[in-house]
Amino acid sequence: AQSVTQLDSQVPVFEEAPVELRCNYSSSVSVYLFWYVQYPNQGLQLLLKYLSGSTLVESINGFEAEFNKSQTSFHLRKPSVHISDTAEYFCAVRPYSSASKIIFGSGTRLSIRP
Amino acid sequence: NAGVTQTPKFQVLKTGQSMTLQCAQDMNHEYMSWYRQDPGMGLRLIHYSVGAGITDQGEVPNGYNVSRSTTEDFPLRLLSAAPSQTSVYFCASSSGTSGGVFEQYFGPGTRLTVT
């Protein structure tokens, strides 16, 4: 079985400050890793994914995440946040063997203060 | 291309009533799923389908039924609504091809309240 732990339910930061949203996972099988973003009153959108290869992956809007196999972590970072980044962020894993079953973390609400 | 659509957006039910949440996608995706989102619990998988005529249970299937008679539609039925089913429900789809299977496309959600 798989599980995903997002250690912080809420993260308040000031605009233009750096941010890190933490994600740890547990799995007895190999998994793919994802970050999804949910803007207010919307569904989830894929932000970035790690499938294989380079352990550092980037999104088009400046977020990056690094896969650390030894620590079973996939933390999300951005060096300078903007008001428009205000959203809830979900870390998720998917076993190699199952295309349908994605396990989500409980989410981290990122709030940006001007 | 509308993507994944869900109806209704909001619904209030009385305990014991039944209803169907509709989900449709126009991307010819093989995989479709239903999730419920509750505060502090992330998204939990209710049921999923890997193609027309094939469905399976997820993490929290009790009290819900699904069927998949066409590739496009994947309705979720609440048999006898209970207050514990008050939640936001999301439908998602993804392609079965090796490149597309990694990204799920989500609908806008249905906010259900059971009194």
Interface residues (C-beta under 8 A of the other chain):
Chain A: V4 Q6 S9 Y32 F34 N41 Q42 G43 L44 Q45 L46 K49 L51 F90 R94 A99 S100 K101 I102 I103 F104 G105 S106 G107
Chain B: V4 Y31 S33 Y35 G40 M41 G42 L43 R44 L45 Y48 S49 V50 D56 G58 F90 A92 S94 G96 V101 F102 E103 Q104 F106 G107 P108 G109
